[in-house]
């Protein structure tokens, strides 16, 4: 399983960036899939490659969820790690919602 980690760009050199996660860990991230980014930009890192540019709020939500999961693994609780999901009804991506409304029974 691969988890995406929000990382903030600290500096760039070509399509390579030095980035830092919310917990302070730093690493080199390949920006080939998202293009060069300005320092301060948040990206979603999967195994050393940025797959998406994030706004700061979304980066914070993902970081809180990952912190909640780490807390569970350490024997603690979730706290409010998924408060943004608990406060709304579940939703499908637009293409699946359109298929559901059209009567599709399988994906």
C-alpha positions as protocol buffer text, in pm:
chain_id: "A"
residue {
  index: 1
  type: UNK
  ca { x: 0 y: 0 z: 0 }
}
residue {
  index: 2
  type: UNK
  ca { x: 120 y: 349 z: -83 }
}
residue {
  index: 3
  type: UNK
  ca { x: 18 y: 656 z: 116 }
}
residue {
  index: 4
  type: UNK
  ca { x: 37 y: 1008 z: -18 }
}
residue {
  index: 5
  type: UNK
  ca { x: 219 y: 1245 z: 216 }
}
residue {
  index: 6
  type: UNK
  ca { x: 162 y: 1621 z: 195 }
}
residue {
  index: 7
  type: UNK
  ca { x: 499 y: 1790 z: 151 }
}
residue {
  index: 8
  type: UNK
  ca { x: 579 y: 2163 z: 135 }
}
residue {
  index: 9
  type: UNK
  ca { x: 832 y: 2269 z: -128 }
}
residue {
  index: 10
  type: UNK
  ca { x: 1135 y: 2432 z: 33 }
}
residue {
  index: 11
  type: UNK
  ca { x: 1356 y: 2474 z: -273 }
}
residue {
  index: 12
  type: UNK
  ca { x: 1367 y: 2352 z: -632 }
}
residue {
  index: 13
  type: UNK
  ca { x: 1632 y: 2261 z: -884 }
}
residue {
  index: 14
  type: UNK
  ca { x: 1481 y: 2173 z: -1220 }
}
residue {
  index: 15
  type: UNK
  ca { x: 1217 y: 1907 z: -1164 }
}
residue {
  index: 16
  type: UNK
  ca { x: 1355 y: 1807 z: -823 }
}
residue {
  index: 17
  type: UNK
  ca { x: 1247 y: 1972 z: -499 }
}
residue {
  index: 18
  type: UNK
  ca { x: 1358 y: 1956 z: -139 }
}
residue {
  index: 19
  type: UNK
  ca { x: 1035 y: 1927 z: 59 }
}
residue {
  index: 20
  type: UNK
  ca { x: 925 y: 1900 z: 422 }
}
residue {
  index: 21
  type: UNK
  ca { x: 628 y: 1714 z: 569 }
}
residue {
  index: 22
  type: UNK
  ca { x: 416 y: 1854 z: 853 }
}
residue {
  index: 23
  type: UNK
  ca { x: 606 y: 1634 z: 1099 }
}
residue {
  index: 24
  type: UNK
  ca { x: 938 y: 1791 z: 996 }
}
residue {
  index: 25
  type: UNK
  ca { x: 1070 y: 1506 z: 780 }
}
residue {
  index: 26
  type: UNK
  ca { x: 1245 y: 1628 z: 467 }
}
residue {
  index: 27
  type: UNK
  ca { x: 1318 y: 1461 z: 138 }
}
residue {
  index: 28
  type: UNK
  ca { x: 1369 y: 1503 z: -233 }
}
residue {
  index: 29
  type: UNK
  ca { x: 1054 y: 1492 z: -446 }
}
residue {
  index: 30
  type: UNK
  ca { x: 1036 y: 1456 z: -825 }
}
residue {
  index: 31
  type: UNK
  ca { x: 809 y: 1727 z: -972 }
}
residue {
  index: 32
  type: UNK
  ca { x: 793 y: 1584 z: -1326 }
}
residue {
  index: 33
  type: UNK
  ca { x: 420 y: 1506 z: -1303 }
}
residue {
  index: 34
  type: UNK
  ca { x: 315 y: 1845 z: -1161 }
}
residue {
  index: 35
  type: UNK
  ca { x: 577 y: 2076 z: -1310 }
}
residue {
  index: 36
  type: UNK
  ca { x: 804 y: 2318 z: -1128 }
}
residue {
  index: 37
  type: UNK
  ca { x: 646 y: 2468 z: -815 }
}
residue {
  index: 38
  type: UNK
  ca { x: 726 y: 2775 z: -612 }
}
residue {
  index: 39
  type: UNK
  ca { x: 872 y: 2733 z: -261 }
}
residue {
  index: 40
  type: UNK
  ca { x: 585 y: 2718 z: -13 }
}
residue {
  index: 41
  type: UNK
  ca { x: 361 y: 2513 z: -242 }
}
residue {
  index: 42
  type: UNK
  ca { x: 216 y: 2190 z: -100 }
}
residue {
  index: 43
  type: UNK
  ca { x: 233 y: 1872 z: -310 }
}
residue {
  index: 44
  type: UNK
  ca { x: 109 y: 1519 z: -247 }
}
residue {
  index: 45
  type: UNK
  ca { x: 414 y: 1291 z: -252 }
}
residue {
  index: 46
  type: UNK
  ca { x: 386 y: 922 z: -340 }
}
residue {
  index: 47
  type: UNK
  ca { x: 715 y: 732 z: -310 }
}
residue {
  index: 48
  type: UNK
  ca { x: 925 y: 1035 z: -399 }
}
residue {
  index: 49
  type: UNK
  ca { x: 707 y: 1172 z: -680 }
}
residue {
  index: 50
  type: UNK
  ca { x: 459 y: 1458 z: -650 }
}
residue {
  index: 51
  type: UNK
  ca { x: 126 y: 1351 z: -802 }
}
residue {
  index: 52
  type: UNK
  ca { x: -88 y: 1654 z: -715 }
}
residue {
  index: 53
  type: UNK
  ca { x: -58 y: 2016 z: -606 }
}
residue {
  index: 54
  type: UNK
  ca { x: -253 y: 2078 z: -283 }
}
residue {
  index: 55
  type: UNK
  ca { x: -401 y: 2389 z: -128 }
}
residue {
  index: 56
  type: UNK
  ca { x: -287 y: 2445 z: 233 }
}
residue {
  index: 57
  type: UNK
  ca { x: -627 y: 2342 z: 378 }
}
residue {
  index: 58
  type: UNK
  ca { x: -630 y: 2010 z: 194 }
}
residue {
  index: 59
  type: UNK
  ca { x: -269 y: 1944 z: 294 }
}
residue {
  index: 60
  type: UNK
  ca { x: -365 y: 2005 z: 659 }
}
residue {
  index: 61
  type: UNK
  ca { x: -666 y: 1771 z: 636 }
}
residue {
  index: 62
  type: UNK
  ca { x: -454 y: 1491 z: 491 }
}
residue {
  index: 63
  type: UNK
  ca { x: -182 y: 1549 z: 753 }
}
residue {
  index: 64
  type: UNK
  ca { x: -442 y: 1532 z: 1036 }
}
residue {
  index: 65
  type: UNK
  ca { x: -581 y: 1206 z: 894 }
}
residue {
  index: 66
  type: UNK
  ca { x: -233 y: 1053 z: 877 }
}
residue {
  index: 67
  type: UNK
  ca { x: -160 y: 1168 z: 1233 }
}
residue {
  index: 68
  type: UNK
  ca { x: -486 y: 1004 z: 1347 }
}
residue {
  index: 69
  type: UNK
  ca { x: -393 y: 676 z: 1180 }
}
residue {
  index: 70
  type: UNK
  ca { x: -48 y: 689 z: 1341 }
}
residue {
  index: 71
  type: UNK
  ca { x: -214 y: 748 z: 1678 }
}
residue {
  index: 72
  type: UNK
  ca { x: -432 y: 438 z: 1626 }
}
residue {
  index: 73
  type: UNK
  ca { x: -127 y: 231 z: 1538 }
}
residue {
  index: 74
  type: UNK
  ca { x: 34 y: 349 z: 1864 }
}
residue {
  index: 75
  type: UNK
  ca { x: -270 y: 245 z: 2068 }
}
residue {
  index: 76
  type: UNK
  ca { x: -433 y: 590 z: 2089 }
}
residue {
  index: 77
  type: UNK
  ca { x: -751 y: 729 z: 1941 }
}
residue {
  index: 78
  type: UNK
  ca { x: -841 y: 915 z: 1623 }
}
residue {
  index: 79
  type: UNK
  ca { x: -934 y: 1241 z: 1792 }
}
residue {
  index: 80
  type: UNK
  ca { x: -1071 y: 1476 z: 1527 }
}
residue {
  index: 81
  type: UNK
  ca { x: -852 y: 1337 z: 1247 }
}
residue {
  index: 82
  type: UNK
  ca { x: -1153 y: 1274 z: 1023 }
}
residue {
  index: 83
  type: UNK
  ca { x: -1382 y: 1555 z: 1141 }
}
residue {
  index: 84
  type: UNK
  ca { x: -1412 y: 1688 z: 785 }
}
residue {
  index: 85
  type: UNK
  ca { x: -1561 y: 1353 z: 675 }
}
residue {
  index: 86
  type: UNK
  ca { x: -1785 y: 1304 z: 978 }
}
residue {
  index: 87
  type: UNK
  ca { x: -1949 y: 1644 z: 924 }
}
residue {
  index: 88
  type: UNK
  ca { x: -2094 y: 1555 z: 581 }
}
residue {
  index: 89
  type: UNK
  ca { x: -2283 y: 1283 z: 400 }
}
residue {
  index: 90
  type: UNK
  ca { x: -2075 y: 1035 z: 197 }
}
residue {
  index: 91
  type: UNK
  ca { x: -2042 y: 1129 z: -169 }
}
residue {
  index: 92
  type: UNK
  ca { x: -1934 y: 957 z: -488 }
}
residue {
  index: 93
  type: UNK
  ca { x: -1698 y: 1104 z: -746 }
}
residue {
  index: 94
  type: UNK
  ca { x: -1901 y: 1287 z: -1015 }
}
residue {
  index: 95
  type: UNK
  ca { x: -1868 y: 1016 z: -1280 }
}
residue {
  index: 96
  type: UNK
  ca { x: -1988 y: 745 z: -1040 }
}
residue {
  index: 97
  type: UNK
  ca { x: -2274 y: 961 z: -912 }
}
residue {
  index: 98
  type: UNK
  ca { x: -2386 y: 1017 z: -1273 }
}
residue {
  index: 99
  type: UNK
  ca { x: -2375 y: 641 z: -1336 }
}
residue {
  index: 100
  type: UNK
  ca { x: -2571 y: 573 z: -1016 }
}
residue {
  index: 101
  type: UNK
  ca { x: -2839 y: 825 z: -1115 }
}
residue {
  index: 102
  type: UNK
  ca { x: -2858 y: 664 z: -1459 }
}
residue {
  index: 103
  type: UNK
  ca { x: -2936 y: 331 z: -1291 }
}
residue {
  index: 104
  type: UNK
  ca { x: -2599 y: 154 z: -1317 }
}
residue {
  index: 105
  type: UNK
  ca { x: -2570 y: -137 z: -1073 }
}
residue {
  index: 106
  type: UNK
  ca { x: -2197 y: -208 z: -1124 }
}
residue {
  index: 107
  type: UNK
  ca { x: -1893 y: 14 z: -1167 }
}
